[in-house]
Amino acid sequence: MANHEKILVGMQEIEKYTGRPANTIKQWIRDNNFPAIKINGRWESNTELIDAYQRRRIEALVGVENN
């Protein structure tokens, strides 16, 4: 399987990839261990880590709803 990981540089790229506004992403970073870090004043993340984060959140929510 090909690796489609892409580095996202800047909050705008992260927003575009997730489809969420900056304030939501920053809340996730603060409260939910969203995989992004500010390096030299610029937010960075990558698509593979974001995809894994979203899968974990969905699985956790589905598990809660099914109990």
Backbone hydrogen bonds, N-H to C=O, Kabsch-Sander energy under -0.5 kcal/mol:
donor,donor_aa,acceptor,acceptor_aa,energy
4,H,2,A,-0.6
8,L,45,S,-2.8
9,V,7,I,-0.5
10,G,8,L,-0.5
10,G,43,W,-4.0
14,I,10,G,-1.7
15,E,11,M,-3.1
16,K,12,Q,-2.4
17,Y,13,E,-2.3
18,T,14,I,-2.4
19,G,15,E,-2.6
20,R,15,E,-0.8
24,T,21,P,-0.6
25,I,21,P,-2.0
26,K,22,A,-2.9
27,Q,23,N,-1.6
28,W,24,T,-2.4
29,I,25,I,-2.5
30,R,26,K,-2.3
31,D,27,Q,-3.2
32,N,28,W,-2.5
33,N,29,I,-0.6
34,F,28,W,-1.4
36,A,34,F,-2.1
37,I,44,E,-2.3
39,I,37,I,-0.7
39,I,42,R,-3.0
42,R,39,I,-1.5
44,E,37,I,-2.4
45,S,8,L,-2.0
46,N,35,P,-0.5
47,T,6,K,-2.3
50,I,46,N,-2.0
51,D,47,T,-2.6
52,A,48,E,-2.0
53,Y,49,L,-2.3
54,Q,50,I,-2.6
55,R,51,D,-2.3
56,R,52,A,-2.4
57,R,53,Y,-2.2
58,I,54,Q,-2.4
59,E,55,R,-2.8
60,A,56,R,-2.3
61,L,57,R,-2.3
62,V,58,I,-2.8
63,G,59,E,-2.3
64,V,60,A,-1.8
65,E,61,L,-2.3
66,N,62,V,-1.9
67,N,64,V,-0.9
